[in-house]
Every structure is written in structure tokens, then in C-alpha cells.
Amino acid sequence: MKTITSSLETSHFPVMLNEVIKISSPHKGGFFVDCTFGGGGYSKSILKYPKTKIIGIDRDKSVTSNAKKLEKKFKNRFKFFQVKFSQIDKILKEKVDTIIFDLGLSSLQLKNLSRGFSFHSKDELDMTMGLSDFSAKEAVNNLGEIQLKYIIKILGEEKEAKIIAKNIVKARSDKKITKVDELVKIIEKSKKIKFPSKINPSTKTFQALRIFVNKEITELINGMVNATKYLKPGGKIVIVTFHSIEDKIVKFFFKNFSKNKSNPSRYLPEENSDNPALFENYINKIIKPSKKEIRNNNPSRSAKLRFAVRSKDNFFYPKIFFQKFNKYLRIEAYNV
């Protein structure tokens, strides 16, 4: 899968900032939500326009000091909450114009080797983004072999998940796996590398563990649904993804709950055009970074931007959305 590396190594620079600003139209003013505040790149750019106000959200406590500075500078226009973005419906009291998600791991997280996101680290096996229930160390030492196999196979799309899971369980029977480099060695011994690869052998397993530890799929699905609930008619939801699982989920949500949703089968009756839709006609066009941006910020190369426009129809709970991706939700619900 070509997009995994940049999901693990994405910079804190706001990816496709110009494109996000163009879509969001802050020059018209309005109320915005930055669901993945991070380094504050999107928020700071939007705040340059005087008739805007923003709520910033991030589960990572390491960004709070930067957010507090922005709150102090823009007392009446910026407010920060350290919560998971799935809880956006607990924060908002009114409907908003644009909600932005950048799902990439920030360099603030990656470069801090003590947090265990980078497979170049020799520190504790952590991988928690903040407000997580357990760490990667607890996951690799407590989960069963079958559970580890499914996590690595489904969330990391790793073909050699079975042997990696088997070797993790074998290694921990002798000594608890506590450090990043210990896990890296297990993965490297498990992989059947017969030719040079640009992707580090540990990349897919690390992605899988990071997603599992932080329940990223559960967060994304609930976050998008709850965000849609608080969009004004004509409001926009803008999402930047970095790997194929995220993009598949976002595409399905936008495409299948829009007015121009295609009939799922030619053997079924046509959908009634009067049925409510969450979004206006969705144009299935991925926006990617320019060549110039990729040159200046190589980790942005795998980013994909999609956006949808809220319809005037009343909000409804999209049950089929949760059913469609239930296999990911069930895996993320494993007890550690």
C-alpha cells in the first residue's frame, strides 16, 4: 500500500493549506472547527481573516500550550478543547460553516522518540495520541495471537501478519516486549524480504498498532457523523487522509449519503429522489498536493483531500455507514 509511509511520517506543516483555505472561503467570514489542531496551521491561517471564529480540537495534550497562546491572542475568536474529535457534538452549541480534519500524524508526535511512533526509536513502546485507554506495549503483550494477527492484517494491510503475530507471542513468552527497537527486530525477522523496498519492514505493523491503540477508525466514523450533524446547510466538511483505509471510509460516507447517490444494484428499485440526503451532489474528485508542495514537504505526497457540502435536509443517523465498516470497529473494540 503506497500511502502508509506518509501516514506515519507526515509533517506538522498544514497539508494542502491553500486548497483547504480556498474550499473553506474564510474571506466571507464564518464559524470554523479545526478538528486536528496539531501545530495550528489551518487555524492560524483562517484567523488572518477578521470575520472568522474557530474552535480547535486535539486529543494530544502536548499541543495545548500552543493553543493557549492563540486563545490569548484571539480571545473572542478562538477556543481550544483537549478532547477527541468524535466528541465534537459535546462541544458545539450552534451550527458551523466548515469543519476540517487532517488525519496525518504530526511531526510533533513522530519526532518525539519517547512517544514510540517512529520505528527509529529505542524508547518505550507507547504510540498513544492522547486520551487513549492503553499503549502499544500493553497491546503487544496482552492480546492473543489471533487478535494480533487480525489487527496487523486488517488495520495495517500486512500480508505477513500471521507470522509477525506468532513471533510477537513467542518473543514475549521469554521476555516482555517494552521497547520500540525490540518490536522492530521481531518484525524484521518475520518479514520475507527478497528485494530492496522503499517501505520500512515495520511500517504496516506500526500503522496497525497505532490505529488500534488510538481507535482511529472508530474516531473517524463517529467524528464525521457528529460533525455533519452540526454543519449549516451549505456548510463544508473537509478531510485530508493519508492511507487507503481512511480514504475508503471518507469516500463511502460522502458518496453514499449525497443527493446523487447511485443505485447500489440494478436489480433494486431506484431510490426515491425525495429521500433525505446529508450532502448535496458529491463530485468524486480527489484533490492531491501540488508538485511544488511535495518538493517542499515530501511527506505530503500521499495526502488526499475530499470535501462535501451539507444539504438542507434534516440530519439522520446513517446506520448503514457503521454496518459497512463494522469489521474495523469490531477489531478496535478488542479488550486489552
N, C-alpha and C positions, 0 to 999 in steps of 0.2 A: 504494500500500500504506500504510495508515494508521498502522502501528506503527513505521515506520522511524525517524522523528524521535526518539522517546524512546530508541531503542536507541543513538543517537548522543549523546544529551544527558541520559541518566539520572543522577540524583543519587547521591551516595555513601551517602545515608541508606538503611538496610536496608528494602527494599520489602516491604510486607505482613509486617512483623515479627510482629505479633500473630497473624496466620494461620499463619506458619511455626512459631512457638512452640506454638500450640495443637496443630498436627499432630504436632510433634516430641515433645511431652509431657516436657520436661526435669525437671518436678517429680517424675517417677518415677525420676530418675537415668539413667545410661547413658553410652554412648560415642558421640560425635558427630564428624562430619567437616564442616568448613566449606570447601568446595572453591574458593570465590572470596572469600577473606578480605577484601580491599579495606580499608575503614575499620574492619573488625572488629565491625560492628554485631550480626550474628547471634551471633558467638562470645561477645561481652561479655554479651549478654542470657542466653544459655544458662549461662554461668559463674556467674550470680547464684544458680543452684540448686546447692547444695553437693555433691550426689552425682553430679555430671557431670564428664566429662573430654572434651577436644576436641583434635582435630588441625586446624590451619589450613593451607590451601594457597593459594598465589598465585604466579603466574609473574612478577609485577611486583616488582622489587627496591625500588621506592620505598615499599612498604608494610612492609618488614622492620623498620624502627626501631619502628614502632607495635606490630608483632607481638612484638618482643623485650621491650618493656615489659610486655606481657601475660604472656609466658613468665616474666618475673621475678616478677610479682605472683602468678601461679598456677603455681608451679614443678612441682608434681606433677599438674597437671590440664590444662595447655595446652602444646602443642608445635607449632612452626611450621616449614614446609618451603617453600622457594622453588623450586617445580617446576611443571610443567604438570599440571593435574588428570587428564590422561589417564594419568599415571604413578602414580595412586593405589595401584595393585596393587604397586608397588615400595616403598611406604611402610608400608602396613598389615601387621601381623603377626597380627592377630586380627580377628574379625568385629565389626561395629559395629551400633548401633541406628538411627541416622539419618544420612543423607548429604545435604547441602544444596548446591545450585548456584544462584547468582544470575548470570545471563548478561549483565546490563547493563554498559555501560561506566560506570566510576565518575567522579564529578566531579573526583577527584584526577587522573585521566588527561585528562579533557576540558578542564579549566580551565588546565592547564599547556600553554600555547600552543606551547611549544617541542617538544612531542611530536607535533604535527601532526594530531591527531584532529579538531580543530574547523576548519570551513571559514572561520572568522573569523580564523584565524591567518595571519601573514605570515612564519612561521618555516619551518624545514626540513620537507620532506615526509617524515615518518617513519612514524607510525601503529603502531609496534611496541609490543606489550603487555609484552614481556619474553620472553627465551629464543626470539626469532624468528630465522630464518635470513637474512632480508633485509628491507629497508624498502620503503615505498610508492614512494619516489624511485627505487629500483632497479627496481621492478616496472614503473612507467610508462615508464622509459627503455630497458628491455631486452627486454620482451616484444613479441611480434609483434602486428600489428593484429588478427588473428583471435582470438588468445588474450585480448587486452584486451577485445574485443567480448563474448566468452563470459563472462569474469569479471564485467563490468558488467551484462550481461543476466541471467545466471543467479543470481549472488550478490547483485546489487543490485535485480533485477527492474525494470531500467530499460529502457523501451520504445525510447528513442533511443540505445541502446548503440552501434549501428553507426556513427553519425555522430560520437559522442563519441570512440570509439576511433580513428576516421580522423583526427580533428582533433588528438588527442594525438600520433599518429605524425607528422603534418605539422608540428606545432609543435616537436617535439624534433629534427626534421631541421635546423632553423635554430639552435636553442639548447637545451641540456639543461634539462629541467624539474626544478628543485630546490626551489622554494618552494611552500607551500600556495596562496597567492593566485594564482600563475601557473596552477596547475591549475584553480582556481575560474573564472578568466577564460575558459579554454578550454571548460569545461563550459557556462558561461553563454552563450557564443556559439553553442554547439551545440544548445542546447535551444530548441524552438519554443514559447515562452511567449506565449500569446494571451489569457490571462486571469490575474487575480491568484491566487496559490496560497499556502497556509499553509506548504507544504513548500519549503524552500530548494532551488533547482535542483540543487545539488551533493550533496544528501543521499544519494540512491541510489548514486551513483558512489562516494562516500566510504565508505558502508557496504560496498559490494562490495570495495573495495581493502583496507579494514580486516579483513574476513573472510578475504580471500585471504592477506594478509601474515601473519596470525596463525593461519592454518589452523583457523579456529574450528569449522567443521563436522566436520572430522576429529577435532578435540579433543573436541567434544561427543559424537560417536558412540562413540569409544573410551573417553571418560570415563564415560559411562553404563554401558557394558558392564562395564568393570573395577570400577566402584562396586558394581554389582549382585552381582558375584562375592563381595564382602566384606560383604554385608548379612546379618544374622542372620535366621532365619525370623521373620516378623512385623516385620522392620525396614523402615524407610521411606526412599524416595528422593524428595526434594522439589526441584522445579526451577522457577525463575522465568525466563520467556523474555520477549523484547522485540520480536521481529519474527516474521513468519509462517513463515519457513524453520525457525527453531529450534522453534517450537511444533508444526509439522507433523512434525518428526523425533521430538520427545518423545512426541507423541500416538501415533504409529505404534508406537514401542517399547513403551509401556505397554499399548496396546490389543491388539497382535498377539502378545504374549508373556505374556498373562494367561490364567487358567483359563476365563474366559468369552469367549475369542476367538471371533468369529463365523466361520462357514464362508465362505471367500473367494468361492465360486461355488456356485450351486445345482446345477450340473452335476457337481460333485465330490463324492465320498463325505464323509459327516460325519467330523469329527475324532474320534479315539478319546478319550474323556474321561479315559482313563488316561495319556495322553501328558503328559510333564512340562511344567510352566509355570514361568516365572521369577517371576510375580506372582500374587497372589490375584485374585479378581474385580475388574476395573478399572471404576470408575464414571466414565464420561467426562463429568466436570463441571469446567469451568474456573472457578477462583477469581480474581476481579478485585479491585483495590483499592477501598476504600470511597470514597464521595464526599468524606468528610472528609479522607482521606489524599491524594486528588488535589488538593484545595484547598490543603493544606499542602505538598505535594510534587508539583507538576504533571507532571514527567517520569515519574511512576509510572503515568500514565493508560493506558499501553499494555501494562503488565505483565500476564502471565497465569501463574498458578500451577497446576501439576499435580503430583500425587504418586501413588506406587504402593507397595503393600505386598508385600514379598518372601514368596514361598511357601516351603513346607518341601521342595520338590523340589530335587534336585541341580542345580547350575549347569551350563548347556550353552552352547556358543558359538553365538550367533544369526546364522548366515551370511546368512540372507535379509535381515536388517536392513542389513547392509553393501551387499548387492546392490541393495536398494531405493533407496538414496541414492548410488549409485555415480557418478552424473553430477557431484555436488558434490565427491566425493573425487577424481575424475579432474582436475577443474579446479584444485583446491587442490594437486595434485601437479605442476603446470607447473613447469618449470625456469626460474629467473631468472638 
